């Protein structure tokens, strides 16, 4: 499904976001009305040279086409224009033989730093022709991505306390009063319920590539935002929170909807001069994607600290994206009451640090005072995103590698280590270095 035209909040920030060129890129995405009898097209897998044939949740006949960085923008644009015209004509009335959906007659283009790509739906013959073009670096099958949380029972809040203590069992959270002031946190997720009291007016709904509902209906994004910057449950209690909706009511999205969200973050960071003053949390993931991992590098180049969830499959993160992106700060989950690696948490050499992820209390969406308990690396990641925001505000750290190094240094200094860990995985547990109760 082609990502819908993004919608923006009606807050004061609207006037800034509307200046972005992103709107021009997405113009004309409405699906054309079929004018012919539905045609069956060859199914994906008859020779299309995708680079991720073993990926889970592949969307049939839908592709991410990534270009070589040695070709100039005009050449890439000409190739995209040619195929936009071709697909508009050839896909009218055509259906995928796998899921019987009408193939889109539109393409969607991306320019995320050096990553230039287009998303389209095509039969095998056209996909092969596209891949054969000199300008094209590779073709990747688009895939579904999912949330990184699991359902849990209600229990006491311990995550914040663990973040500011080197000892188990503390009940207080110690933090500097700068608390992420002046830092913008982008939450690439299911959106944010911006009128929740936890956010004190610091949250804005800014972008939507998932559906036409400009709020959080699932609750995952609001819960994550509350961990990053809620006044009660948040790590960085003064940070500005920006909702970037890439997952729908059911917590489901695609690699292409997430890429659209990342493109928005990159463009916004540049337009609003947020380089070195912003973080992005991505508690989403799916099969390994070269395009998505490349997009993480574009976030870094824009000066946005990328923090991502490791995933909940109790497996090595090397097979997941964006958790496998070398440029991301990848966060695994511990049970903060025992320091045991959470039974669901992914592991491996690409995990950078662990954080609380079991029975974490934060924002609920039943009403504007509701709370909810959730577990998952989805909850661990925003603890570290909030910590990054605090360190950037307190120590005026603007370099992304320096932020990552500071997080690692503070975690190492506590002496706390993950219990029941997998060999080859970091034992470090995130900490702000202020030692509550010390």
C-alpha positions in Angstrom: 0.0 0.0 0.0 1.3 3.4 -0.9 2.0 5.6 2.1 -0.8 8.2 2.5 0.0 11.9 2.2 1.4 13.0 5.5 -0.7 15.2 7.8 0.6 17.7 10.3 -0.5 19.0 13.7 -2.3 22.3 13.9 -0.1 23.6 16.7 2.2 26.5 16.4 4.9 24.2 15.0 2.7 23.6 11.9 4.1 26.7 10.2 7.6 25.4 10.5 6.9 21.9 9.4 4.9 23.0 6.4 8.0 24.6 4.9 9.6 21.2 4.3 10.0 19.9 0.8 8.7 16.6 1.9 5.2 17.6 0.9 6.3 18.2 -2.6 7.9 14.8 -2.8 4.7 13.1 -1.7 2.3 15.0 -4.0 0.1 13.0 -6.3 0.0 9.7 -4.3 -3.7 9.1 -4.5 -4.5 5.6 -5.8 -5.9 5.6 -9.4 -9.3 4.1 -10.0 -8.9 0.9 -12.1 -10.2 1.2 -15.6 -9.7 -2.4 -16.8 -10.5 -5.9 -15.7 -8.1 -7.0 -12.9 -5.1 -8.8 -14.4 -3.0 -11.4 -12.6 0.7 -10.6 -12.6 3.6 -12.9 -12.0 4.3 -13.5 -8.3 7.5 -12.3 -6.7 10.2 -14.9 -6.7 10.5 -15.8 -10.4 13.9 -14.3 -10.8 13.7 -10.9 -9.2 17.2 -10.3 -7.7 16.2 -8.9 -4.3 18.9 -8.7 -1.7 16.7 -10.0 1.1 15.0 -13.1 -0.1 15.0 -14.7 3.3 13.3 -11.8 5.0 10.2 -12.3 7.1 6.8 -10.7 6.2 7.7 -9.8 2.6 5.1 -7.7 0.8 4.5 -9.4 -2.6 5.5 -7.4 -5.6 6.5 -4.3 -3.6 10.1 -3.1 -3.9 12.5 -0.6 -2.5 14.9 0.5 -5.3 18.1 2.0 -4.1 20.5 4.0 -6.3 24.2 4.2 -6.6 25.6 7.3 -5.0 27.9 7.9 -8.0 25.0 9.1 -10.2 23.8 12.7 -10.0 20.3 13.7 -8.9 19.2 14.5 -12.4 20.0 11.1 -13.7 18.2 9.4 -10.7 15.2 11.7 -11.2 15.0 10.8 -14.9 15.0 7.1 -14.1 12.3 7.6 -11.5 10.2 9.7 -13.8 10.4 7.0 -16.5 9.2 4.3 -14.2 6.5 6.5 -12.6 5.0 6.9 -16.0 5.3 3.2 -16.9 3.9 2.0 -13.6 1.0 4.4 -13.8 -0.1 2.8 -17.1 0.9 -0.8 -16.6 -0.5 -1.4 -13.1 -4.1 -0.2 -13.8 -6.4 -3.1 -12.8 -3.5 -5.4 -11.9 -3.5 -7.5 -8.8 -0.9 -9.4 -6.9 -1.5 -13.2 -7.2 -0.3 -13.7 -3.6 -2.6 -11.4 -1.6 -5.0 -10.3 -4.4 -4.5 -6.6 -3.7 -4.6 -4.1 -6.5 -1.1 -2.9 -7.3 -0.5 0.7 -6.8 -0.2 2.9 -9.9 2.1 5.4 -8.1 5.7 5.4 -7.0 7.1 7.1 -3.9 10.6 8.6 -3.9 13.0 9.2 -1.1 16.1 11.4 -0.6 17.5 10.8 2.9 21.0 12.2 2.9 23.0 10.1 0.4 20.3 7.5 0.3 18.1 7.9 -2.8 15.4 5.4 -3.4 12.0 4.8 -4.8 9.1 2.5 -3.6 6.9 0.9 -6.2 4.8 -2.2 -6.9 5.7 -4.1 -10.1 5.5 -7.5 -11.8 8.7 -9.6 -12.0 9.5 -8.5 -15.5 9.5 -4.8 -14.7 11.4 -5.4 -11.4 14.1 -7.2 -13.3 14.3 -4.4 -15.8 14.6 -1.8 -13.0 17.4 -3.8 -11.3 19.3 -4.0 -14.6 19.6 -0.2 -14.9 23.1 1.1 -14.4 21.9 3.7 -11.9 20.4 1.1 -9.5 22.5 -0.3 -6.7 20.1 -2.9 -5.4 16.4 -3.9 -5.1 15.0 -4.9 -1.7 11.6 -6.4 -1.0 9.5 -4.2 1.2 8.5 -5.9 4.4 6.2 -5.4 7.3 7.6 -4.0 10.6 6.3 -4.5 14.1 6.3 -3.0 17.5 8.9 -4.2 20.1 6.7 -4.6 23.1 4.9 -7.5 24.7 1.9 -7.7 27.0 2.6 -7.7 30.8 0.9 -7.8 34.1 0.7 -4.7 36.3 3.6 -4.2 38.8 5.6 -1.5 40.5 7.6 1.1 38.6 11.3 0.5 38.9 12.8 1.6 35.5 13.7 5.1 36.4 15.1 4.1 39.8 17.4 1.6 38.1 18.7 4.2 35.6 20.1 6.4 38.4 21.5 3.8 40.8 24.2 1.2 40.7 22.4 -0.9 43.2 19.2 -3.0 42.9 16.2 -2.2 44.9 16.3 1.6 45.0 13.0 3.5 44.7 14.1 7.0 43.8 15.2 8.6 40.5 18.0 11.2 40.7 18.5 13.6 37.8 19.9 17.0 36.9 17.3 19.7 36.6 18.3 20.5 33.0 16.4 17.2 32.2 16.8 17.3 28.4 15.9 21.0 28.1 16.5 22.3 24.6 16.6 18.8 23.1 14.1 17.5 20.6 13.1 13.8 20.8 11.5 12.3 17.7 9.4 9.2 18.4 9.1 7.1 15.3 6.2 4.9 16.3 2.4 4.8 16.4 2.0 8.6 17.2 1.5 10.4 20.5 -1.6 11.3 22.4 -0.4 14.9 22.8 -3.1 16.1 25.2 -2.0 13.6 27.9 -1.2 15.4 31.1 2.2 13.7 31.3 3.5 15.8 28.4 2.8 19.3 29.9 2.2 20.7 26.4 5.7 19.6 25.2 4.4 17.0 22.7 3.3 17.6 19.1 2.0 15.2 16.4 4.0 16.1 13.4 3.8 13.5 10.7 1.8 10.5 9.5 2.8 7.9 6.8 0.7 5.1 8.4 -3.0 6.0 8.0 -5.3 9.0 8.2 -5.7 9.1 12.0 -3.6 11.8 13.4 -3.3 10.5 16.9 -2.1 7.4 18.7 -4.8 4.8 18.7 -2.6 1.8 19.6 -0.9 3.4 22.7 2.6 2.2 22.0 4.0 5.5 20.8 2.5 7.4 23.7 3.9 4.9 26.2 7.4 5.3 24.6 7.1 9.1 24.6 6.2 9.0 28.3 9.4 7.1 29.1 11.5 9.5 27.2 10.0 12.7 28.4 6.9 12.4 30.6 6.8 14.6 33.7 6.3 11.5 36.0 7.6 8.6 34.1 10.1 10.3 31.8 13.9 10.3 31.9 14.3 13.7 30.1 11.4 15.6 31.7 11.9 18.9 29.8 12.6 17.5 26.3 10.3 18.4 23.3 8.5 15.3 22.0 7.7 15.0 18.3 5.4 12.2 17.2 6.3 10.6 13.9 3.6 8.1 13.1 4.8 5.2 10.9 2.7 2.3 12.3 -1.1 2.1 12.1 -3.9 1.4 14.6 -2.7 -2.2 14.9 0.9 -1.4 15.4 1.8 -2.5 11.9 3.8 -0.7 9.3 6.2 -1.3 6.5 9.8 -0.6 5.8 8.7 2.1 3.4 6.4 3.9 5.9 9.3 3.9 8.3 11.7 5.3 5.7 9.2 8.0 5.1 9.3 8.9 8.8 13.1 8.9 8.8 13.1 11.2 5.8 10.8 13.6 7.7 13.1 13.5 10.7 16.2 14.2 8.6 14.6 17.1 6.8 13.1 18.6 9.9 16.4 18.4 11.8 18.1 20.3 8.9 15.3 22.8 8.5 15.0 23.6 12.2 18.8 23.4 12.9 18.5 20.5 15.3 21.8 19.0 14.5 23.5 18.0 17.8 20.3 18.9 19.6 18.0 15.9 18.8 17.5 12.2 19.3 15.2 9.7 17.6 13.8 6.6 19.2 12.7 3.7 17.1 11.0 0.9 19.1 10.1 -0.8 15.9 11.7 -3.5 13.8 11.6 -6.3 11.3 13.8 -8.4 9.0 17.2 -7.0 8.1 17.0 -4.2 5.6 20.0 -2.6 3.9 17.9 0.5 3.0 16.7 1.0 6.5 20.2 0.6 7.9 21.5 3.1 5.4 18.8 5.5 6.5 20.1 5.3 10.1 23.4 6.6 8.8 21.6 9.6 7.2 20.1 10.4 10.7 23.6 10.5 12.0 24.8 12.8 9.2 21.9 15.1 10.1 23.1 15.2 13.7 20.3 13.2 15.1 21.2 10.5 17.7 19.5 7.2 16.6 18.4 4.9 19.4 16.7 1.7 18.5 15.2 -1.4 20.2 17.1 -4.7 19.9 13.9 -6.7 19.4 12.0 -9.4 21.4 12.8 -12.6 19.6 15.5 -13.9 21.9 17.9 -14.1 19.0 20.9 -12.3 17.5 20.1 -8.7 16.4 22.2 -9.2 13.2 19.1 -10.4 11.4 16.9 -7.4 12.4 16.6 -3.8 11.3 17.1 -1.2 12.4 18.7 -3.0 15.3 21.5 -4.3 13.1 22.5 -0.8 11.9 26.1 -0.1 12.9 25.3 3.6 13.3 22.5 3.1 15.8 22.6 2.8 19.6 20.9 -0.6 20.0 19.3 -1.3 23.3 18.5 -4.7 24.9 16.2 -5.2 27.8 16.8 -6.3 31.4 14.5 -7.1 34.2 15.4 -4.1 36.3 14.6 -5.9 39.6 17.2 -8.6 39.0 19.5 -7.3 36.2 18.7 -10.5 34.4 18.6 -10.2 30.6 14.9 -10.2 29.8 13.9 -13.6 28.5 12.6 -12.0 25.2 15.5 -9.6 24.6 17.6 -10.0 21.5 21.4 -10.1 22.0 24.7 -10.2 20.0 27.7 -8.0 19.3 25.6 -5.2 17.8 23.8 -4.6 21.1 25.4 -1.5 22.7 23.7 -1.3 26.1 20.8 -2.7 28.2 18.1 -0.8 30.0 14.9 -1.5 32.0 12.3 -3.3 29.9 10.1 -5.4 32.2 6.8 -4.1 33.6 7.6 -0.5 32.8 4.8 2.0 33.7 4.2 5.0 31.5 1.4 6.8 29.6 -1.8 5.0 28.6 -4.4 6.4 26.2 -7.7 5.5 27.7 -7.9 9.1 28.9 -5.5 12.0 29.5 -4.4 10.7 32.9 -4.2 7.0 32.1 -1.2 4.9 32.8 -0.2 1.4 31.5 2.4 -1.3 32.1 4.3 -2.7 29.1 7.4 -4.8 28.6 9.8 -5.2 25.8 12.9 -3.7 24.3 10.4 -1.1 23.1 10.5 0.2 26.7 14.3 -0.2 27.1 15.2 1.9 24.1 13.4 5.1 25.2 15.2 4.9 28.6 18.4 5.3 26.6 17.0 7.9 24.2 15.9 10.0 27.2 19.4 9.5 28.8 21.0 10.7 25.6 18.8 13.8 25.7 19.8 14.5 29.3 23.5 14.1 28.6 23.3 16.3 25.5 21.6 19.1 27.5 23.7 18.8 30.6 27.2 18.4 29.1 26.5 20.2 25.8 27.5 17.1 23.8 26.6 17.5 20.1 28.7 14.8 18.5 26.8 11.5 18.1 29.8 9.3 18.7 30.6 11.3 21.9 27.0 10.8 23.1 27.3 7.0 22.6 30.7 7.0 24.3 29.4 8.9 27.3 26.5 6.4 27.6 29.0 3.5 27.5 31.4 5.2 30.0 28.7 5.9 32.5 27.3 2.3 32.2 30.8 0.9 32.7 31.5 3.0 35.7 28.7 1.6 37.9 30.0 -1.9 38.0 26.5 -3.3 37.4 26.4 -6.1 34.8 23.7 -8.0 33.0 23.0 -11.4 34.5 22.2 -14.5 32.5 23.6 -12.8 29.4 24.6 -14.4 26.1 28.3 -14.7 25.3 29.6 -12.0 23.1 27.0 -9.5 24.1 27.8 -6.4 26.1 27.0 -6.7 29.8 26.6 -2.9 30.3 23.4 -1.4 31.9 22.5 2.2 31.1 23.0 4.7 34.0 23.0 8.4 34.3 25.9 8.4 36.7 24.1 10.3 39.5 23.7 7.3 41.8 20.4 7.7 43.7 20.7 7.0 47.4 24.5 7.2 47.3 
